[in-house]
Amino acid sequence: MHLLADESCDFSVVRKLRAAGHDVVAVAEVALGATDDEVIDLARRETRVLITEDKDFGQLVFASAKSSSGVILIRFPSTARPLLPEAVLELVNAEQERLFGSFVVIQPSRIRITRAP
């Protein structure tokens, strides 16, 4: 699967997804300091689902109706961080087709998948 990891994304998630064979580009490696608009545009141009921990992307997708290839918003508290890489990998493996064009919120005990406007 083609993914773009925002700078806010825990790099352990990037390593786990890459080790599992997913094509993951990290913003920190290719566009350090890019704005949220630039990041979401990059993901859309390259047809990559964006992985982020930045809630501002929800504002961009829903309130500003910014086009995207899909967004996975990570909402894990510090106490659950050790579970994060495996949880994201399981989500990506199980829901690949549904992730494109959707806004996904992943929490330790809950996953919500909503079609973006």
A tleap script that builds the chain and sets N, CA, C and O, in Angstrom:
source leaprc.protein.ff14SB
mol = sequence {
  NMET HIE LEU LEU ALA ASP GLU SER CYS ASP
  PHE SER VAL VAL ARG LYS LEU ARG ALA ALA
  GLY HIE ASP VAL VAL ALA VAL ALA GLU VAL
  ALA LEU GLY ALA THR ASP ASP GLU VAL ILE
  ASP LEU ALA ARG ARG GLU THR ARG VAL LEU
  ILE THR GLU ASP LYS ASP PHE GLY GLN LEU
  VAL PHE ALA SER ALA LYS SER SER SER GLY
  VAL ILE LEU ILE ARG PHE PRO SER THR ALA
  ARG PRO LEU LEU PRO GLU ALA VAL LEU GLU
  LEU VAL ASN ALA GLU GLN GLU ARG LEU PHE
  GLY SER PHE VAL VAL ILE GLN PRO SER ARG
  ILE ARG ILE THR ARG ALA CPRO
}
set mol.1.N position { 0.838 -1.174 0.000 }
set mol.1.CA position { 0.000 0.000 0.000 }
set mol.1.C position { 0.879 1.232 0.000 }
set mol.1.O position { 1.967 1.210 0.575 }
set mol.2.N position { 0.433 2.307 -0.632 }
set mol.2.CA position { 1.176 3.562 -0.717 }
set mol.2.C position { 0.702 4.513 0.371 }
set mol.2.O position { -0.470 4.887 0.423 }
set mol.3.N position { 1.633 4.896 1.239 }
set mol.3.CA position { 1.315 5.731 2.393 }
set mol.3.C position { 2.286 6.898 2.487 }
set mol.3.O position { 3.418 6.822 2.009 }
set mol.4.N position { 1.825 7.982 3.111 }
set mol.4.CA position { 2.672 9.139 3.402 }
set mol.4.C position { 2.561 9.401 4.892 }
set mol.4.O position { 1.467 9.652 5.398 }
set mol.5.N position { 3.670 9.347 5.593 }
set mol.5.CA position { 3.692 9.573 7.038 }
set mol.5.C position { 4.046 11.029 7.309 }
set mol.5.O position { 5.133 11.488 6.958 }
set mol.6.N position { 3.131 11.744 7.928 }
set mol.6.CA position { 3.349 13.137 8.313 }
set mol.6.C position { 4.477 13.209 9.348 }
set mol.6.O position { 4.818 12.210 9.981 }
set mol.7.N position { 5.042 14.394 9.506 }
set mol.7.CA position { 6.112 14.569 10.496 }
set mol.7.C position { 5.650 14.214 11.900 }
set mol.7.O position { 6.459 13.803 12.733 }
set mol.8.N position { 4.352 14.368 12.175 }
set mol.8.CA position { 3.838 14.066 13.513 }
set mol.8.C position { 3.692 12.571 13.768 }
set mol.8.O position { 3.503 12.154 14.911 }
set mol.9.N position { 3.776 11.774 12.735 }
set mol.9.CA position { 3.602 10.324 12.857 }
set mol.9.C position { 4.817 9.704 13.548 }
set mol.9.O position { 5.957 9.949 13.152 }
set mol.10.N position { 4.571 8.916 14.562 }
set mol.10.CA position { 5.634 8.219 15.281 }
set mol.10.C position { 6.418 7.368 14.279 }
set mol.10.O position { 5.823 6.571 13.554 }
set mol.11.N position { 7.733 7.526 14.228 }
set mol.11.CA position { 8.532 6.842 13.217 }
set mol.11.C position { 8.547 5.326 13.396 }
set mol.11.O position { 8.879 4.598 12.461 }
set mol.12.N position { 8.194 4.848 14.576 }
set mol.12.CA position { 8.095 3.394 14.758 }
set mol.12.C position { 7.002 2.823 13.856 }
set mol.12.O position { 7.087 1.665 13.444 }
set mol.13.N position { 5.978 3.616 13.544 }
set mol.13.CA position { 4.913 3.193 12.630 }
set mol.13.C position { 5.487 3.058 11.216 }
set mol.13.O position { 5.197 2.091 10.511 }
set mol.14.N position { 6.294 4.024 10.816 }
set mol.14.CA position { 6.920 3.995 9.483 }
set mol.14.C position { 7.787 2.746 9.348 }
set mol.14.O position { 7.692 2.027 8.353 }
set mol.15.N position { 8.620 2.491 10.333 }
set mol.15.CA position { 9.499 1.316 10.291 }
set mol.15.C position { 8.694 0.012 10.220 }
set mol.15.O position { 9.043 -0.890 9.458 }
set mol.16.N position { 7.629 -0.087 11.004 }
set mol.16.CA position { 6.810 -1.306 11.034 }
set mol.16.C position { 6.136 -1.534 9.682 }
set mol.16.O position { 6.127 -2.655 9.174 }
set mol.17.N position { 5.576 -0.480 9.101 }
set mol.17.CA position { 4.907 -0.608 7.808 }
set mol.17.C position { 5.896 -0.955 6.696 }
set mol.17.O position { 5.598 -1.784 5.837 }
set mol.18.N position { 7.056 -0.330 6.710 }
set mol.18.CA position { 8.080 -0.636 5.704 }
set mol.18.C position { 8.550 -2.074 5.830 }
set mol.18.O position { 8.725 -2.763 4.825 }
set mol.19.N position { 8.755 -2.532 7.059 }
set mol.19.CA position { 9.216 -3.904 7.283 }
set mol.19.C position { 8.193 -4.918 6.769 }
set mol.19.O position { 8.552 -6.032 6.388 }
set mol.20.N position { 6.915 -4.522 6.762 }
set mol.20.CA position { 5.854 -5.404 6.278 }
set mol.20.C position { 5.651 -5.292 4.766 }
set mol.20.O position { 4.759 -5.932 4.210 }
set mol.21.N position { 6.483 -4.473 4.098 }
set mol.21.CA position { 6.428 -4.379 2.641 }
set mol.21.C position { 5.601 -3.250 2.074 }
set mol.21.O position { 5.412 -3.181 0.860 }
set mol.22.N position { 5.102 -2.362 2.918 }
set mol.22.CA position { 4.322 -1.235 2.426 }
set mol.22.C position { 5.244 -0.110 1.949 }
set mol.22.O position { 6.332 0.082 2.491 }
set mol.23.N position { 4.804 0.618 0.945 }
set mol.23.CA position { 5.546 1.738 0.367 }
set mol.23.C position { 5.205 2.990 1.181 }
set mol.23.O position { 4.155 3.602 0.984 }
set mol.24.N position { 6.100 3.360 2.090 }
set mol.24.CA position { 5.857 4.487 2.987 }
set mol.24.C position { 6.898 5.573 2.748 }
set mol.24.O position { 8.100 5.341 2.878 }
set mol.25.N position { 6.415 6.759 2.397 }
set mol.25.CA position { 7.266 7.944 2.278 }
set mol.25.C position { 7.043 8.765 3.543 }
set mol.25.O position { 5.903 9.014 3.934 }
set mol.26.N position { 8.126 9.180 4.178 }
set mol.26.CA position { 8.034 9.998 5.388 }
set mol.26.C position { 8.295 11.456 5.032 }
set mol.26.O position { 9.308 11.780 4.413 }
set mol.27.N position { 7.382 12.325 5.423 }
set mol.27.CA position { 7.532 13.760 5.159 }
set mol.27.C position { 8.854 14.259 5.739 }
set mol.27.O position { 9.507 15.112 5.139 }
set mol.28.N position { 9.249 13.745 6.879 }
set mol.28.CA position { 10.501 14.160 7.511 }
set mol.28.C position { 11.709 13.871 6.630 }
set mol.28.O position { 12.748 14.514 6.778 }
set mol.29.N position { 11.587 12.911 5.712 }
set mol.29.CA position { 12.695 12.556 4.823 }
set mol.29.C position { 12.653 13.283 3.483 }
set mol.29.O position { 13.688 13.432 2.834 }
set mol.30.N position { 11.477 13.738 3.059 }
set mol.30.CA position { 11.370 14.323 1.713 }
set mol.30.C position { 10.894 15.769 1.673 }
set mol.30.O position { 11.126 16.458 0.680 }
set mol.31.N position { 10.233 16.247 2.724 }
set mol.31.CA position { 9.680 17.613 2.691 }
set mol.31.C position { 9.610 18.190 4.097 }
set mol.31.O position { 8.572 18.703 4.516 }
set mol.32.N position { 10.703 18.103 4.810 }
set mol.32.CA position { 10.760 18.578 6.187 }
set mol.32.C position { 10.255 20.012 6.285 }
set mol.32.O position { 10.689 20.879 5.527 }
set mol.33.N position { 9.351 20.257 7.206 }
set mol.33.CA position { 8.820 21.599 7.411 }
set mol.33.C position { 7.670 21.978 6.493 }
set mol.33.O position { 7.237 23.130 6.501 }
set mol.34.N position { 7.168 21.046 5.708 }
set mol.34.CA position { 6.057 21.332 4.794 }
set mol.34.C position { 4.808 21.692 5.596 }
set mol.34.O position { 4.595 21.184 6.696 }
set mol.35.N position { 3.991 22.572 5.031 }
set mol.35.CA position { 2.732 22.947 5.667 }
set mol.35.C position { 1.732 21.796 5.527 }
set mol.35.O position { 1.932 20.876 4.733 }
set mol.36.N position { 0.663 21.864 6.304 }
set mol.36.CA position { -0.371 20.827 6.209 }
set mol.36.C position { -0.964 20.779 4.808 }
set mol.36.O position { -1.202 19.694 4.277 }
set mol.37.N position { -1.206 21.940 4.200 }
set mol.37.CA position { -1.730 21.972 2.823 }
set mol.37.C position { -0.774 21.288 1.853 }
set mol.37.O position { -1.201 20.529 0.983 }
set mol.38.N position { 0.521 21.560 2.006 }
set mol.38.CA position { 1.514 20.935 1.127 }
set mol.38.C position { 1.563 19.421 1.332 }
set mol.38.O position { 1.719 18.665 0.374 }
set mol.39.N position { 1.430 18.989 2.571 }
set mol.39.CA position { 1.480 17.559 2.884 }
set mol.39.C position { 0.276 16.842 2.284 }
set mol.39.O position { 0.434 15.800 1.649 }
set mol.40.N position { -0.915 17.383 2.476 }
set mol.40.CA position { -2.105 16.715 1.940 }
set mol.40.C position { -2.107 16.737 0.415 }
set mol.40.O position { -2.581 15.795 -0.221 }
set mol.41.N position { -1.577 17.815 -0.175 }
set mol.41.CA position { -1.460 17.876 -1.636 }
set mol.41.C position { -0.462 16.842 -2.152 }
set mol.41.O position { -0.704 16.209 -3.180 }
set mol.42.N position { 0.653 16.665 -1.453 }
set mol.42.CA position { 1.648 15.658 -1.837 }
set mol.42.C position { 1.029 14.263 -1.786 }
set mol.42.O position { 1.210 13.467 -2.708 }
set mol.43.N position { 0.308 13.970 -0.721 }
set mol.43.CA position { -0.338 12.662 -0.603 }
set mol.43.C position { -1.328 12.440 -1.745 }
set mol.43.O position { -1.382 11.351 -2.315 }
set mol.44.N position { -2.100 13.451 -2.076 }
set mol.44.CA position { -3.087 13.320 -3.157 }
set mol.44.C position { -2.409 13.134 -4.504 }
set mol.44.O position { -2.814 12.275 -5.287 }
set mol.45.N position { -1.364 13.942 -4.790 }
set mol.45.CA position { -0.644 13.829 -6.071 }
set mol.45.C position { -0.033 12.451 -6.259 }
set mol.45.O position { -0.024 11.920 -7.369 }
set mol.46.N position { 0.475 11.870 -5.185 }
set mol.46.CA position { 1.137 10.572 -5.256 }
set mol.46.C position { 0.188 9.405 -4.922 }
set mol.46.O position { 0.618 8.255 -4.827 }
set mol.47.N position { -1.079 9.710 -4.749 }
set mol.47.CA position { -2.105 8.715 -4.410 }
set mol.47.C position { -1.675 7.883 -3.204 }
set mol.47.O position { -1.644 6.653 -3.249 }
set mol.48.N position { -1.346 8.591 -2.129 }
set mol.48.CA position { -0.927 7.953 -0.882 }
set mol.48.C position { -1.911 8.311 0.222 }
set mol.48.O position { -2.398 9.441 0.282 }
set mol.49.N position { -2.198 7.371 1.077 }
set mol.49.CA position { -3.013 7.638 2.251 }
set mol.49.C position { -2.092 8.268 3.298 }
set mol.49.O position { -1.021 7.740 3.595 }
set mol.50.N position { -2.519 9.385 3.842 }
set mol.50.CA position { -1.730 10.129 4.825 }
set mol.50.C position { -1.932 9.546 6.219 }
set mol.50.O position { -3.063 9.297 6.637 }
set mol.51.N position { -0.846 9.335 6.926 }
set mol.51.CA position { -0.891 8.902 8.326 }
set mol.51.C position { -0.394 10.077 9.163 }
set mol.51.O position { 0.693 10.598 8.914 }
set mol.52.N position { -1.176 10.494 10.147 }
set mol.52.CA position { -0.821 11.667 10.934 }
set mol.52.C position { -1.346 11.557 12.356 }
set mol.52.O position { -2.225 10.747 12.652 }
set mol.53.N position { -0.794 12.383 13.224 }
set mol.53.CA position { -1.322 12.546 14.574 }
set mol.53.C position { -1.809 13.977 14.760 }
set mol.53.O position { -2.122 14.388 15.878 }
set mol.54.N position { -1.872 14.728 13.684 }
set mol.54.CA position { -2.246 16.139 13.687 }
set mol.54.C position { -3.737 16.282 13.375 }
set mol.54.O position { -4.168 16.007 12.255 }
set mol.55.N position { -4.523 16.711 14.364 }
set mol.55.CA position { -5.971 16.854 14.193 }
set mol.55.C position { -6.338 17.932 13.167 }
set mol.55.O position { -7.477 17.963 12.700 }
set mol.56.N position { -5.417 18.796 12.813 }
set mol.56.CA position { -5.709 19.836 11.818 }
set mol.56.C position { -6.119 19.253 10.470 }
set mol.56.O position { -6.805 19.917 9.692 }
set mol.57.N position { -5.712 18.029 10.186 }
set mol.57.CA position { -6.083 17.419 8.911 }
set mol.57.C position { -7.577 17.123 8.849 }
set mol.57.O position { -8.151 17.091 7.760 }
set mol.58.N position { -8.207 16.910 9.981 }
set mol.58.CA position { -9.659 16.758 10.021 }
set mol.58.C position { -10.339 18.047 9.597 }
set mol.58.O position { -11.329 18.024 8.866 }
set mol.59.N position { -9.809 19.161 10.053 }
set mol.59.CA position { -10.322 20.477 9.659 }
set mol.59.C position { -10.160 20.677 8.155 }
set mol.59.O position { -11.079 21.153 7.488 }
set mol.60.N position { -9.002 20.317 7.625 }
set mol.60.CA position { -8.757 20.483 6.192 }
set mol.60.C position { -9.712 19.636 5.350 }
set mol.60.O position { -10.262 20.117 4.359 }
set mol.61.N position { -9.906 18.392 5.737 }
set mol.61.CA position { -10.721 17.474 4.943 }
set mol.61.C position { -12.209 17.793 5.060 }
set mol.61.O position { -12.922 17.784 4.057 }
set mol.62.N position { -12.682 18.073 6.263 }
set mol.62.CA position { -14.118 18.248 6.448 }
set mol.62.C position { -14.568 19.704 6.332 }
set mol.62.O position { -15.463 20.003 5.542 }
set mol.63.N position { -13.975 20.608 7.092 }
set mol.63.CA position { -14.428 21.999 7.068 }
set mol.63.C position { -13.989 22.731 5.805 }
set mol.63.O position { -14.755 23.513 5.241 }
set mol.64.N position { -12.768 22.481 5.363 }
set mol.64.CA position { -12.249 23.162 4.174 }
set mol.64.C position { -12.461 22.358 2.893 }
set mol.64.O position { -12.144 22.832 1.802 }
set mol.65.N position { -12.988 21.161 3.022 }
set mol.65.CA position { -13.261 20.283 1.875 }
set mol.65.C position { -12.038 20.089 0.984 }
set mol.65.O position { -12.148 20.083 -0.243 }
set mol.66.N position { -10.884 19.933 1.605 }
set mol.66.CA position { -9.640 19.693 0.882 }
set mol.66.C position { -9.634 18.255 0.369 }
set mol.66.O position { -9.871 17.319 1.132 }
set mol.67.N position { -9.368 18.086 -0.895 }
set mol.67.CA position { -9.333 16.762 -1.508 }
set mol.67.C position { -8.148 15.962 -0.964 }
set mol.67.O position { -7.060 16.499 -0.758 }
set mol.68.N position { -8.382 14.671 -0.738 }
set mol.68.CA position { -7.299 13.814 -0.247 }
set mol.68.C position { -7.476 12.400 -0.782 }
set mol.68.O position { -8.541 12.028 -1.275 }
set mol.69.N position { -6.400 11.622 -0.670 }
set mol.69.CA position { -6.456 10.206 -1.032 }
set mol.69.C position { -6.896 9.361 0.153 }
set mol.69.O position { -7.107 8.155 0.030 }
set mol.70.N position { -7.028 10.006 1.291 }
set mol.70.CA position { -7.397 9.328 2.525 }
set mol.70.C position { -6.471 9.764 3.649 }
set mol.70.O position { -5.313 10.109 3.415 }
set mol.71.N position { -6.988 9.744 4.861 }
set mol.71.CA position { -6.220 10.155 6.036 }
set mol.71.C position { -6.458 9.148 7.151 }
set mol.71.O position { -7.592 8.743 7.409 }
set mol.72.N position { -5.378 8.753 7.806 }
set mol.72.CA position { -5.462 7.950 9.026 }
set mol.72.C position { -4.974 8.850 10.158 }
set mol.72.O position { -3.801 9.219 10.206 }
set mol.73.N position { -5.883 9.198 11.066 }
set mol.73.CA position { -5.544 10.038 12.212 }
set mol.73.C position { -5.335 9.139 13.421 }
set mol.73.O position { -6.245 8.424 13.842 }
set mol.74.N position { -4.140 9.183 13.970 }
set mol.74.CA position { -3.772 8.372 15.131 }
set mol.74.C position { -4.098 9.148 16.400 }
set mol.74.O position { -3.683 10.296 16.560 }
set mol.75.N position { -4.849 8.508 17.308 }
set mol.75.CA position { -5.207 9.104 18.594 }
set mol.75.C position { -4.877 8.092 19.692 }
set mol.75.O position { -5.773 7.458 20.249 }
set mol.76.N position { -3.601 7.948 19.997 }
set mol.76.CA position { -3.154 7.001 21.016 }
set mol.76.C position { -2.556 7.758 22.190 }
set mol.76.O position { -1.651 8.568 21.989 }
set mol.77.N position { -3.032 7.522 23.413 }
set mol.77.CA position { -2.418 8.169 24.580 }
set mol.77.C position { -1.040 7.567 24.852 }
set mol.77.O position { -0.714 6.486 24.362 }
set mol.78.N position { -0.259 8.266 25.619 }
set mol.78.CA position { 1.112 7.815 25.895 }
set mol.78.C position { 1.141 6.426 26.523 }
set mol.78.O position { 2.092 5.677 26.301 }
set mol.79.N position { 0.137 6.069 27.289 }
set mol.79.CA position { 0.124 4.760 27.947 }
set mol.79.C position { -0.055 3.608 26.952 }
set mol.79.O position { 0.294 2.467 27.255 }
set mol.80.N position { -0.596 3.906 25.767 }
set mol.80.CA position { -0.834 2.854 24.771 }
set mol.80.C position { 0.165 2.895 23.619 }
set mol.80.O position { 0.034 2.120 22.671 }
set mol.81.N position { 1.152 3.774 23.676 }
set mol.81.CA position { 2.100 3.937 22.568 }
set mol.81.C position { 2.804 2.655 22.146 }
set mol.81.O position { 3.041 2.478 20.951 }
set mol.82.N position { 3.149 1.754 23.052 }
set mol.82.CA position { 3.811 0.519 22.604 }
set mol.82.C position { 2.964 -0.311 21.634 }
set mol.82.O position { 3.508 -1.091 20.851 }
set mol.83.N position { 1.648 -0.152 21.679 }
set mol.83.CA position { 0.740 -0.911 20.815 }
set mol.83.C position { 0.549 -0.267 19.440 }
set mol.83.O position { 0.006 -0.896 18.532 }
set mol.84.N position { 0.988 0.977 19.284 }
set mol.84.CA position { 0.699 1.772 18.097 }
set mol.84.C position { 1.181 1.163 16.775 }
set mol.84.O position { 0.362 1.007 15.870 }
set mol.85.N position { 2.454 0.814 16.611 }
set mol.85.CA position { 2.903 0.307 15.306 }
set mol.85.C position { 2.116 -0.919 14.832 }
set mol.85.O position { 1.736 -0.996 13.664 }
set mol.86.N position { 1.873 -1.857 15.715 }
set mol.86.CA position { 1.137 -3.069 15.338 }
set mol.86.C position { -0.318 -2.744 15.017 }
set mol.86.O position { -0.890 -3.335 14.101 }
set mol.87.N position { -0.921 -1.822 15.749 }
set mol.87.CA position { -2.324 -1.451 15.501 }
set mol.87.C position { -2.484 -0.815 14.125 }
set mol.87.O position { -3.440 -1.114 13.410 }
set mol.88.N position { -1.558 0.056 13.750 }
set mol.88.CA position { -1.636 0.699 12.434 }
set mol.88.C position { -1.392 -0.333 11.334 }
set mol.88.O position { -2.085 -0.322 10.317 }
set mol.89.N position { -0.431 -1.211 11.522 }
set mol.89.CA position { -0.175 -2.261 10.540 }
set mol.89.C position { -1.412 -3.144 10.355 }
set mol.89.O position { -1.786 -3.450 9.223 }
set mol.90.N position { -2.037 -3.547 11.432 }
set mol.90.CA position { -3.245 -4.375 11.345 }
set mol.90.C position { -4.355 -3.643 10.593 }
set mol.90.O position { -5.050 -4.241 9.771 }
set mol.91.N position { -4.520 -2.357 10.872 }
set mol.91.CA position { -5.526 -1.549 10.171 }
set mol.91.C position { -5.247 -1.513 8.671 }
set mol.91.O position { -6.142 -1.759 7.863 }
set mol.92.N position { -4.021 -1.210 8.305 }
set mol.92.CA position { -3.645 -1.100 6.895 }
set mol.92.C position { -3.821 -2.444 6.186 }
set mol.92.O position { -4.347 -2.497 5.074 }
set mol.93.N position { -3.391 -3.504 6.817 }
set mol.93.CA position { -3.524 -4.827 6.192 }
set mol.93.C position { -4.982 -5.247 6.030 }
set mol.93.O position { -5.350 -5.842 5.018 }
set mol.94.N position { -5.800 -4.941 7.012 }
set mol.94.CA position { -7.193 -5.393 6.997 }
set mol.94.C position { -8.102 -4.524 6.132 }
set mol.94.O position { -9.071 -5.024 5.562 }
set mol.95.N position { -7.806 -3.247 6.029 }
set mol.95.CA position { -8.750 -2.306 5.406 }
set mol.95.C position { -8.179 -1.573 4.193 }
set mol.95.O position { -8.656 -0.486 3.866 }
set mol.96.N position { -7.195 -2.119 3.532 }
set mol.96.CA position { -6.506 -1.405 2.449 }
set mol.96.C position { -7.453 -0.681 1.502 }
set mol.96.O position { -7.309 0.525 1.299 }
set mol.97.N position { -8.406 -1.381 0.925 }
set mol.97.CA position { -9.300 -0.782 -0.069 }
set mol.97.C position { -10.163 0.328 0.531 }
set mol.97.O position { -10.397 1.346 -0.121 }
set mol.98.N position { -10.635 0.148 1.756 }
set mol.98.CA position { -11.513 1.131 2.398 }
set mol.98.C position { -10.786 2.402 2.808 }
set mol.98.O position { -11.425 3.431 3.026 }
set mol.99.N position { -9.461 2.350 2.918 }
set mol.99.CA position { -8.712 3.514 3.388 }
set mol.99.C position { -8.656 4.627 2.347 }
set mol.99.O position { -8.648 5.803 2.709 }
set mol.100.N position { -8.618 4.282 1.069 }
set mol.100.CA position { -8.534 5.306 0.020 }
set mol.100.C position { -9.801 6.148 0.017 }
set mol.100.O position { -10.911 5.627 -0.088 }
set mol.101.N position { -9.616 7.450 0.134 }
set mol.101.CA position { -10.729 8.387 0.110 }
set mol.101.C position { -11.496 8.479 1.416 }
set mol.101.O position { -12.535 9.136 1.477 }
set mol.102.N position { -11.003 7.833 2.459 }
set mol.102.CA position { -11.687 7.848 3.751 }
set mol.102.C position { -10.901 8.656 4.773 }
set mol.102.O position { -9.712 8.927 4.604 }
set mol.103.N position { -11.594 9.029 5.828 }
set mol.103.CA position { -10.953 9.642 6.982 }
set mol.103.C position { -11.111 8.638 8.114 }
set mol.103.O position { -12.225 8.316 8.528 }
set mol.104.N position { -9.974 8.150 8.606 }
set mol.104.CA position { -9.965 7.082 9.597 }
set mol.104.C position { -9.377 7.613 10.903 }
set mol.104.O position { -8.337 8.273 10.907 }
set mol.105.N position { -10.049 7.319 11.996 }
set mol.105.CA position { -9.505 7.638 13.317 }
set mol.105.C position { -9.233 6.315 14.002 }
set mol.105.O position { -10.131 5.490 14.171 }
set mol.106.N position { -7.979 6.120 14.394 }
set mol.106.CA position { -7.597 4.890 15.080 }
set mol.106.C position { -7.214 5.227 16.520 }
set mol.106.O position { -6.370 6.083 16.786 }
set mol.107.N position { -7.872 4.517 17.433 }
set mol.107.CA position { -7.614 4.637 18.859 }
set mol.107.C position { -7.336 3.231 19.390 }
set mol.107.O position { -7.596 2.253 18.690 }
set mol.108.N position { -6.814 3.109 20.607 }
set mol.108.CA position { -6.463 1.777 21.107 }
set mol.108.C position { -7.601 0.760 21.044 }
set mol.108.O position { -7.349 -0.416 20.781 }
set mol.109.N position { -8.824 1.172 21.275 }
set mol.109.CA position { -9.910 0.193 21.294 }
set mol.109.C position { -11.004 0.498 20.267 }
set mol.109.O position { -12.102 -0.053 20.343 }
set mol.110.N position { -10.701 1.377 19.308 }
set mol.110.CA position { -11.741 1.784 18.372 }
set mol.110.C position { -11.150 2.283 17.060 }
set mol.110.O position { -10.128 2.969 17.041 }
set mol.111.N position { -11.817 1.923 15.957 }
set mol.111.CA position { -11.445 2.428 14.637 }
set mol.111.C position { -12.720 2.945 13.974 }
set mol.111.O position { -13.713 2.224 13.880 }
set mol.112.N position { -12.688 4.202 13.514 }
set mol.112.CA position { -13.831 4.782 12.796 }
set mol.112.C position { -13.382 5.100 11.381 }
set mol.112.O position { -12.386 5.794 11.179 }
set mol.113.N position { -14.114 4.595 10.410 }
set mol.113.CA position { -13.808 4.863 8.999 }
set mol.113.C position { -14.995 5.625 8.418 }
set mol.113.O position { -16.117 5.121 8.375 }
set mol.114.N position { -14.720 6.855 7.969 }
set mol.114.CA position { -15.750 7.722 7.390 }
set mol.114.C position { -15.323 8.116 5.996 }
set mol.114.O position { -14.170 8.486 5.776 }
set mol.115.N position { -16.244 8.040 5.055 }
set mol.115.CA position { -15.936 8.522 3.695 }
set mol.115.C position { -15.781 10.038 3.759 }
set mol.115.O position { -16.661 10.737 4.263 }
set mol.116.N position { -14.672 10.537 3.253 }
set mol.116.CA position { -14.425 11.974 3.220 }
set mol.116.C position { -15.374 12.623 2.213 }
set mol.116.O position { -15.759 12.000 1.223 }
set mol.117.N position { -15.749 13.881 2.473 }
set mol.117.CA position { -16.680 14.562 1.545 }
set mol.117.C position { -16.097 14.738 0.154 }
set mol.117.O position { -16.757 15.289 -0.727 }
savepdb mol mol.pdb
quit
